[in-house]
Amino acid sequence: MVFGTYVPLQPGGNWDGPVGLWALQADGTVAPGFPLAIPTPGVRSAPTLADLDGDGDLEILAATRTGQVFVWILRHGMIVSNYPGQPAAKTCTAPLFSITSRRG
């Protein structure tokens, strides 16, 4: 299971609090190398798991509440180069991944 945490906006705009991206093993313990650091205020939407580069390893895609998009390799929690990214329009929804093929 992979999920993000966030800090709700407090009166006066205070965003203080621990945030991160967590992965739990089947027995409920935290996976090695987790939680992954996320800037405050954190991740409110569900992360997406996908093999973006076709190497057989799943990547984790997550959008923060401030609109940054992060991508990590699930196996060891290393951030993928060129991330975090900032799309032209801010988003805090779950990233969508689709496989396309030219094979009919």
N, C-alpha and C positions, 0 to 999 in steps of 0.2 A: 504494500500500500504506500502511495506517495501523496503527500498533501502539504499545503503551505499554510503558514500562520500569518496573521496580520494584527495590527493594533487599531482598534476603533478610534476614530477622532474624538478627542476629549474636548470639553469646553475650553475655548481660548486657543484651539488649534494645536494642542500638545500631542505629539505622536510618539512619545517615549514608551519603550517596552521592547521585549525580546521578540524577534521575528526570525523565520527561517523556512527552509524547505526540508521536510522530514520524509524518511523512508523507513518503514517498519518491516521486519522479517515475519515469516509465517507464525512464529511463536509470540509476536507482539513486541519483541525487543527492537530497539533502534538499530538500523543497519549500520555497519562500520562506515565511517566517513561522514555520517549525517549527525546533526542537521547541517545543511548548506546555508551559508550566509546570504541574506537578502537585505537590501537597504530598507530602512523603515520608511513607509508604514507596512510593507510586506506584500504578501500575495493573498488576494481574496478569492480568486477563481481557482477552479481545479486545474492542476498541471496536466499536460498531455505527454504520453509516452509514445515514441516513434523511433524507428531506425532511419534517421534522416540521410545517412551517407551509404546505406546498404552494406555495412561491414559486419552485420549480425549483432551489434551492440545497441541496446536501446538508449536513446537520448531523452532527457527530461526537458520539456519546454514549459516555461512559466512566464506569465505577464504580471508585473507588479502593479500596485494601485496607482503608481505615478506614471505608468505607461511604458516602462522598460521591459524588454523581452530578454530573458535569460535562457541559455541552453547548456546543459551539463550532460556528461556521459554517465549513465546510471551506474555502471559497473564500479567506477572509482570516484565519482563526484567531481571530476575535473571539468572546469568550464571550457566550452568549445571556443576556439579562437574567433574573433570578430564579435563576441558577445560580452556584455549586454549590448543590445541594439535598441535604438529608439525609432519606432515607426513614424511616418509622417503625421499620423493621427494618434493621439493617446488612446490606449485601450487598457482595460483591466478584466477583459473576458478571457475565457480559456482559449489557448491557441488551437487552431484546427490544422490537421495534417491530412493530406490526401495523396494516395499513390496513383500516379498516372502512367499509362502504358501506351505505346504506339503499336502494340500487337493485337489489333482488332479487338 
